[in-house]
Amino acid sequence: MAKTKKESTTKKSNLPTEPWIPMRRGLIIITLTSIGMAVLTAWEVVPVKGWMQGILWGLLFGALIWVIFFGMIFFNRFIRR
């Protein structure tokens, strides 16, 4: 039996619509990752540039994890409209 043109254009995509993990668990993972990145970066920079710059670089890298996280959420919502 041949499909009509109308049936073939209304076919649903096979993209998953549910997230991989719950938002709460994602926030916990991002929090731990950003703290770990901030501490590791500060640990590496302090001997070279001093305490103040080491802490500032650590905070910067920790914050960039959050920027990437929320940027990808925004991008995903923009694409799936």
N, CA, C and O atoms as a GROMACS GRO file, in nm:
protein
  324
    1MET      N    1   0.083  -0.116   0.000
    1MET     CA    2   0.000   0.000   0.000
    1MET      C    3   0.089   0.125   0.000
    1MET      O    4   0.176   0.139   0.086
    2ALA      N    5   0.068   0.212  -0.095
    2ALA     CA    6   0.151   0.332  -0.108
    2ALA      C    7   0.109   0.439  -0.009
    2ALA      O    8  -0.009   0.459   0.019
    3LYS      N    9   0.210   0.507   0.043
    3LYS     CA   10   0.181   0.617   0.134
    3LYS      C   11   0.143   0.741   0.055
    3LYS      O   12   0.196   0.768  -0.052
    4THR      N   13   0.052   0.814   0.110
    4THR     CA   14   0.015   0.939   0.044
    4THR      C   15   0.117   1.046   0.082
    4THR      O   16   0.194   1.030   0.177
    5LYS      N   17   0.116   1.153   0.006
    5LYS     CA   18   0.211   1.261   0.031
    5LYS      C   19   0.188   1.324   0.168
    5LYS      O   20   0.284   1.364   0.234
    6LYS      N   21   0.064   1.332   0.211
    6LYS     CA   22   0.031   1.393   0.340
    6LYS      C   23   0.088   1.311   0.456
    6LYS      O   24   0.135   1.368   0.554
    7GLU      N   25   0.083   1.179   0.448
    7GLU     CA   26   0.134   1.092   0.554
    7GLU      C   27   0.286   1.102   0.567
    7GLU      O   28   0.338   1.099   0.678
    8SER      N   29   0.355   1.113   0.456
    8SER     CA   30   0.501   1.114   0.460
    8SER      C   31   0.556   1.246   0.516
    8SER      O   32   0.664   1.246   0.574
    9THR      N   33   0.484   1.357   0.501
    9THR     CA   34   0.535   1.484   0.552
    9THR      C   35   0.504   1.504   0.700
    9THR      O   36   0.568   1.588   0.764
   10THR      N   37   0.410   1.430   0.757
   10THR     CA   38   0.377   1.446   0.898
   10THR      C   39   0.450   1.345   0.986
   10THR      O   40   0.416   1.330   1.104
   11LYS      N   41   0.548   1.278   0.933
   11LYS     CA   42   0.624   1.179   1.010
   11LYS      C   43   0.703   1.248   1.121
   11LYS      O   44   0.768   1.350   1.098
   12LYS      N   45   0.697   1.193   1.241
   12LYS     CA   46   0.768   1.250   1.356
   12LYS      C   47   0.916   1.216   1.348
   12LYS      O   48   0.955   1.112   1.294
   13SER      N   49   0.997   1.305   1.404
   13SER     CA   50   1.141   1.279   1.406
   13SER      C   51   1.173   1.182   1.520
   13SER      O   52   1.095   1.167   1.614
   14ASN      N   53   1.288   1.118   1.511
   14ASN     CA   54   1.330   1.021   1.611
   14ASN      C   55   1.419   1.083   1.718
   14ASN      O   56   1.487   1.010   1.791
   15LEU      N   57   1.420   1.217   1.730
   15LEU     CA   58   1.503   1.282   1.830
   15LEU      C   59   1.445   1.260   1.969
   15LEU      O   60   1.323   1.265   1.986
   16PRO      N   61   1.531   1.235   2.068
   16PRO     CA   62   1.479   1.218   2.205
   16PRO      C   63   1.428   1.351   2.259
   16PRO      O   64   1.489   1.455   2.236
   17THR      N   65   1.317   1.347   2.331
   17THR     CA   66   1.260   1.469   2.385
   17THR      C   67   1.281   1.481   2.535
   17THR      O   68   1.257   1.587   2.592
   18GLU      N   69   1.327   1.376   2.599
   18GLU     CA   70   1.351   1.381   2.742
   18GLU      C   71   1.500   1.402   2.769
   18GLU      O   72   1.584   1.354   2.693
   19PRO      N   73   1.532   1.476   2.877
   19PRO     CA   74   1.674   1.499   2.908
   19PRO      C   75   1.743   1.371   2.956
   19PRO      O   76   1.677   1.277   3.000
   20TRP      N   77   1.875   1.370   2.946
   20TRP     CA   78   1.954   1.255   2.990
   20TRP      C   79   1.942   1.236   3.140
   20TRP      O   80   1.918   1.125   3.189
   21ILE      N   81   1.958   1.347   3.213
   21ILE     CA   82   1.955   1.343   3.359
   21ILE      C   83   1.864   1.455   3.409
   21ILE      O   84   1.840   1.552   3.336
   22PRO      N   85   1.812   1.444   3.530
   22PRO     CA   86   1.729   1.552   3.584
   22PRO      C   87   1.811   1.681   3.603
   22PRO      O   88   1.933   1.676   3.619
   23MET      N   89   1.742   1.795   3.602
   23MET     CA   90   1.808   1.924   3.615
   23MET      C   91   1.882   1.936   3.749
   23MET      O   92   1.991   1.992   3.755
   24ARG      N   93   1.823   1.884   3.855
   24ARG     CA   94   1.887   1.893   3.987
   24ARG      C   95   2.022   1.821   3.987
   24ARG      O   96   2.121   1.874   4.038
   25ARG      N   97   2.026   1.702   3.930
   25ARG     CA   98   2.152   1.628   3.925
   25ARG      C   99   2.253   1.699   3.836
   25ARG      O  100   2.372   1.699   3.866
   26GLY      N  101   2.207   1.760   3.728
   26GLY     CA  102   2.296   1.837   3.641
   26GLY      C  103   2.356   1.956   3.713
   26GLY      O  104   2.475   1.984   3.697
   27LEU      N  105   2.275   2.025   3.793
   27LEU     CA  106   2.326   2.139   3.868
   27LEU      C  107   2.429   2.095   3.973
   27LEU      O  108   2.528   2.164   3.996
   28ILE      N  109   2.405   1.980   4.034
   28ILE     CA  110   2.501   1.928   4.132
   28ILE      C  111   2.634   1.894   4.063
   28ILE      O  112   2.741   1.926   4.115
   29ILE      N  113   2.627   1.831   3.948
   29ILE     CA  114   2.748   1.795   3.873
   29ILE      C  115   2.824   1.920   3.829
   29ILE      O  116   2.946   1.926   3.840
   30ILE      N  117   2.752   2.020   3.779
   30ILE     CA  118   2.816   2.144   3.735
   30ILE      C  119   2.877   2.218   3.854
   30ILE      O  120   2.985   2.276   3.842
   31THR      N  121   2.809   2.216   3.968
   31THR     CA  122   2.865   2.280   4.088
   31THR      C  123   2.996   2.214   4.128
   31THR      O  124   3.096   2.283   4.153
   32LEU      N  125   2.998   2.082   4.134
   32LEU     CA  126   3.121   2.011   4.172
   32LEU      C  127   3.231   2.033   4.068
   32LEU      O  128   3.348   2.049   4.104
   33THR      N  129   3.194   2.034   3.942
   33THR     CA  130   3.292   2.055   3.836
   33THR      C  131   3.352   2.195   3.843
   33THR      O  132   3.473   2.212   3.828
   34SER      N  133   3.267   2.295   3.864
   34SER     CA  134   3.318   2.432   3.868
   34SER      C  135   3.406   2.456   3.991
   34SER      O  136   3.506   2.526   3.982
   35ILE      N  137   3.368   2.399   4.104
   35ILE     CA  138   3.452   2.412   4.224
   35ILE      C  139   3.586   2.343   4.202
   35ILE      O  140   3.692   2.397   4.236
   36GLY      N  141   3.582   2.223   4.145
   36GLY     CA  142   3.706   2.149   4.116
   36GLY      C  143   3.794   2.223   4.018
   36GLY      O  144   3.916   2.228   4.036
   37MET      N  145   3.735   2.281   3.915
   37MET     CA  146   3.813   2.356   3.816
   37MET      C  147   3.873   2.482   3.878
   37MET      O  148   3.988   2.517   3.850
   38ALA      N  149   3.796   2.550   3.963
   38ALA     CA  150   3.847   2.672   4.028
   38ALA      C  151   3.963   2.639   4.121
   38ALA      O  152   4.064   2.710   4.122
   39VAL      N  153   3.950   2.533   4.200
   39VAL     CA  154   4.057   2.495   4.293
   39VAL      C  155   4.182   2.450   4.217
   39VAL      O  156   4.293   2.490   4.251
   40LEU      N  157   4.164   2.368   4.115
   40LEU     CA  158   4.278   2.320   4.037
   40LEU      C  159   4.351   2.435   3.967
   40LEU      O  160   4.474   2.440   3.966
   41THR      N  161   4.274   2.526   3.909
   41THR     CA  162   4.336   2.640   3.841
   41THR      C  163   4.411   2.729   3.940
   41THR      O  164   4.525   2.769   3.914
   42ALA      N  165   4.348   2.759   4.053
   42ALA     CA  166   4.414   2.842   4.153
   42ALA      C  167   4.540   2.773   4.205
   42ALA      O  168   4.642   2.838   4.225
   43TRP      N  169   4.534   2.644   4.227
   43TRP     CA  170   4.648   2.567   4.277
   43TRP      C  171   4.767   2.576   4.181
   43TRP      O  172   4.882   2.583   4.225
   44GLU      N  173   4.739   2.578   4.053
   44GLU     CA  174   4.846   2.584   3.953
   44GLU      C  175   4.898   2.726   3.933
   44GLU      O  176   5.016   2.744   3.901
   45VAL      N  177   4.813   2.828   3.951
   45VAL     CA  178   4.853   2.965   3.921
   45VAL      C  179   4.921   3.032   4.040
   45VAL      O  180   5.008   3.117   4.021
   46VAL      N  181   4.883   2.997   4.162
   46VAL     CA  182   4.936   3.064   4.281
   46VAL      C  183   5.089   3.062   4.287
   46VAL      O  184   5.146   3.167   4.315
   47PRO      N  185   5.158   2.952   4.262
   47PRO     CA  186   5.305   2.956   4.269
   47PRO      C  187   5.369   3.048   4.165
   47PRO      O  188   5.480   3.098   4.187
   48VAL      N  189   5.303   3.071   4.055
   48VAL     CA  190   5.361   3.151   3.947
   48VAL      C  191   5.327   3.299   3.962
   48VAL      O  192   5.414   3.385   3.948
   49LYS      N  193   5.199   3.330   3.989
   49LYS     CA  194   5.154   3.469   3.987
   49LYS      C  195   5.118   3.526   4.123
   49LYS      O  196   5.095   3.646   4.134
   50GLY      N  197   5.110   3.446   4.226
   50GLY     CA  198   5.074   3.496   4.358
   50GLY      C  199   4.931   3.459   4.396
   50GLY      O  200   4.853   3.412   4.313
   51TRP      N  201   4.898   3.482   4.524
   51TRP     CA  202   4.768   3.440   4.576
   51TRP      C  203   4.652   3.514   4.512
   51TRP      O  204   4.553   3.451   4.473
   52MET      N  205   4.661   3.646   4.499
   52MET     CA  206   4.548   3.723   4.448
   52MET      C  207   4.514   3.685   4.304
   52MET      O  208   4.397   3.658   4.274
   53GLN      N  209   4.611   3.683   4.218
   53GLN     CA  210   4.585   3.646   4.079
   53GLN      C  211   4.547   3.499   4.067
   53GLN      O  212   4.466   3.464   3.981
   54GLY      N  213   4.603   3.415   4.149
   54GLY     CA  214   4.567   3.273   4.146
   54GLY      C  215   4.420   3.251   4.180
   54GLY      O  216   4.351   3.174   4.114
   55ILE      N  217   4.374   3.319   4.284
   55ILE     CA  218   4.233   3.307   4.322
   55ILE      C  219   4.143   3.366   4.215
   55ILE      O  220   4.038   3.309   4.183
   56LEU      N  221   4.182   3.480   4.158
   56LEU     CA  222   4.100   3.541   4.053
   56LEU      C  223   4.091   3.452   3.929
   56LEU      O  224   3.984   3.438   3.870
   57TRP      N  225   4.203   3.392   3.888
   57TRP     CA  226   4.200   3.300   3.774
   57TRP      C  227   4.114   3.177   3.804
   57TRP      O  228   4.042   3.128   3.718
   58GLY      N  229   4.123   3.128   3.927
   58GLY     CA  230   4.040   3.015   3.966
   58GLY      C  231   3.892   3.048   3.959
   58GLY      O  232   3.813   2.969   3.908
   59LEU      N  233   3.855   3.165   4.011
   59LEU     CA  234   3.715   3.207   4.005
   59LEU      C  235   3.668   3.226   3.861
   59LEU      O  236   3.554   3.193   3.827
   60LEU      N  237   3.755   3.280   3.778
   60LEU     CA  238   3.720   3.299   3.637
   60LEU      C  239   3.691   3.165   3.569
   60LEU      O  240   3.589   3.150   3.501
   61PHE      N  241   3.779   3.069   3.588
   61PHE     CA  242   3.758   2.939   3.523
   61PHE      C  243   3.638   2.865   3.582
   61PHE      O  244   3.568   2.795   3.509
   62GLY      N  245   3.615   2.879   3.711
   62GLY     CA  246   3.496   2.820   3.772
   62GLY      C  247   3.368   2.882   3.717
   62GLY      O  248   3.270   2.812   3.694
   63ALA      N  249   3.369   3.015   3.696
   63ALA     CA  250   3.251   3.083   3.641
   63ALA      C  251   3.229   3.047   3.494
   63ALA      O  252   3.115   3.041   3.448
   64LEU      N  253   3.337   3.024   3.422
   64LEU     CA  254   3.322   2.989   3.280
   64LEU      C  255   3.250   2.855   3.262
   64LEU      O  256   3.182   2.835   3.161
   65ILE      N  257   3.266   2.765   3.358
   65ILE     CA  258   3.191   2.638   3.352
   65ILE      C  259   3.041   2.667   3.353
   65ILE      O  260   2.965   2.606   3.278
   66TRP      N  261   2.998   2.761   3.440
   66TRP     CA  262   2.856   2.798   3.448
   66TRP      C  263   2.810   2.869   3.320
   66TRP      O  264   2.698   2.846   3.275
   67VAL      N  265   2.895   2.953   3.263
   67VAL     CA  266   2.859   3.022   3.138
   67VAL      C  267   2.836   2.922   3.026
   67VAL      O  268   2.740   2.934   2.951
   68ILE      N  269   2.923   2.823   3.016
   68ILE     CA  270   2.907   2.720   2.914
   68ILE      C  271   2.781   2.639   2.939
   68ILE      O  272   2.707   2.609   2.845
   69PHE      N  273   2.755   2.603   3.065
   69PHE     CA  274   2.638   2.524   3.100
   69PHE      C  275   2.509   2.597   3.061
   69PHE      O  276   2.425   2.542   2.990
   70PHE      N  277   2.494   2.722   3.107
   70PHE     CA  278   2.372   2.795   3.076
   70PHE      C  279   2.366   2.836   2.928
   70PHE      O  280   2.257   2.848   2.872
   71GLY      N  281   2.481   2.857   2.866
   71GLY     CA  282   2.483   2.885   2.723
   71GLY      C  283   2.431   2.768   2.641
   71GLY      O  284   2.359   2.788   2.544
   72MET      N  285   2.466   2.648   2.681
   72MET     CA  286   2.417   2.530   2.608
   72MET      C  287   2.268   2.507   2.633
   72MET      O  288   2.196   2.461   2.543
   73ILE      N  289   2.220   2.538   2.753
   73ILE     CA  290   2.076   2.529   2.778
   73ILE      C  291   2.001   2.627   2.689
   73ILE      O  292   1.901   2.593   2.627
   74PHE      N  293   2.052   2.752   2.682
   74PHE     CA  294   1.989   2.852   2.597
   74PHE      C  295   1.993   2.810   2.450
   74PHE      O  296   1.894   2.822   2.379
   75PHE      N  297   2.108   2.760   2.405
   75PHE     CA  298   2.122   2.716   2.266
   75PHE      C  299   2.025   2.602   2.234
   75PHE      O  300   1.963   2.600   2.128
   76ASN      N  301   2.013   2.507   2.327
   76ASN     CA  302   1.924   2.393   2.307
   76ASN      C  303   1.778   2.439   2.297
   76ASN      O  304   1.704   2.391   2.210
   77ARG      N  305   1.737   2.530   2.383
   77ARG     CA  306   1.600   2.582   2.377
   77ARG      C  307   1.576   2.661   2.251
   77ARG      O  308   1.466   2.656   2.195
   78PHE      N  309   1.677   2.735   2.205
   78PHE     CA  310   1.664   2.813   2.083
   78PHE      C  311   1.648   2.721   1.961
   78PHE      O  312   1.566   2.748   1.873
   79ILE      N  313   1.725   2.615   1.957
   79ILE     CA  314   1.722   2.522   1.843
   79ILE      C  315   1.593   2.441   1.840
   79ILE      O  316   1.539   2.415   1.732
   80ARG      N  317   1.542   2.401   1.954
   80ARG     CA  318   1.425   2.313   1.958
   80ARG      C  319   1.292   2.386   1.959
   80ARG      O  320   1.188   2.323   1.982
   81ARG      N  321   1.290   2.517   1.933
   81ARG     CA  322   1.163   2.589   1.928
   81ARG      C  323   1.071   2.537   1.825
   81ARG      O  324   0.960   2.588   1.810
   0.00000   0.00000   0.00000
